[in-house]
Amino acid sequence: MYPIDTAILPSAGHAEIRIVAATPEAARAVAEVIRRSFAGAEQRSYPEPEGGTRLHLTVDTGSAAEPALSWLAASRPSACAGTHVDEV
């Protein structure tokens, strides 16, 4: 289980994304795909206690490229949406 993150929420129109991967290369590959869809400024990388890498990104959802912009406009919360066991 991961420690509870008490970070301040990102500003309106921004989102925090956390990627956990076995290798830094895998985390960077996923981050690159996200950066093609959203403008982003911050990226922080941390080692995982059990091994692997945790990468945090802050993205600007107001500067989304297609198809992310159309997906955001059309998406609706799912009735099954909830937190994972390691999230608050």
ChimeraX attribute file (.defattr): number of C-alpha atoms within 10 A of each C-alpha:
attribute: neighborCount
match mode: 1-to-1
recipient: residues
	/A:1	6
	/A:2	9
	/A:3	8
	/A:4	9
	/A:5	8
	/A:6	7
	/A:7	6
	/A:8	6
	/A:9	9
	/A:10	12
	/A:11	10
	/A:12	9
	/A:13	10
	/A:14	17
	/A:15	16
	/A:16	15
	/A:17	13
	/A:18	16
	/A:19	15
	/A:20	18
	/A:21	18
	/A:22	14
	/A:23	13
	/A:24	16
	/A:25	11
	/A:26	15
	/A:27	20
	/A:28	17
	/A:29	10
	/A:30	14
	/A:31	18
	/A:32	11
	/A:33	10
	/A:34	17
	/A:35	17
	/A:36	13
	/A:37	18
	/A:38	20
	/A:39	17
	/A:40	19
	/A:41	10
	/A:42	10
	/A:43	14
	/A:44	10
	/A:45	16
	/A:46	12
	/A:47	15
	/A:48	14
	/A:49	9
	/A:50	7
	/A:51	10
	/A:52	15
	/A:53	21
	/A:54	20
	/A:55	20
	/A:56	18
	/A:57	18
	/A:58	20
	/A:59	23
	/A:60	19
	/A:61	18
	/A:62	14
	/A:63	15
	/A:64	20
	/A:65	14
	/A:66	12
	/A:67	9
	/A:68	16
	/A:69	15
	/A:70	11
	/A:71	11
	/A:72	13
	/A:73	8
	/A:74	8
	/A:75	8
	/A:76	8
	/A:77	7
	/A:78	7
	/A:79	6
	/A:80	6
	/A:81	7
	/A:82	10
	/A:83	8
	/A:84	7
	/A:85	8
	/A:86	9
	/A:87	11
	/A:88	10
